[in-house]
Amino acid sequence: MAPVAREPGWVTPQRRDGDTYASRVDTGGWAERRFEPVREIFARTIAGQGGTGAAVAARWDGTWLVDL
């Protein structure tokens, strides 16, 4: 199941066994205002996965829109 947002930066992912756990995800960088949902989805996605870090960037027509 997809993680559920509690408040900015906190997510409550659901594991396959149905249990939930809270995790703080600090996403640095920036996103143009209209691409703020990208930051939210990115934070939820990395909160539910193991690892030490992740990054994403988006550029369109020579303009950077997202750099997290």
Secondary structure, DSSP 4 states (H G I P E B T S, - for coil): ---EEEETTEEE-B-TTS-B--EE----SEE-GGGHHHHHHHHHHHHTS-SS----EEEETTEEEEE-
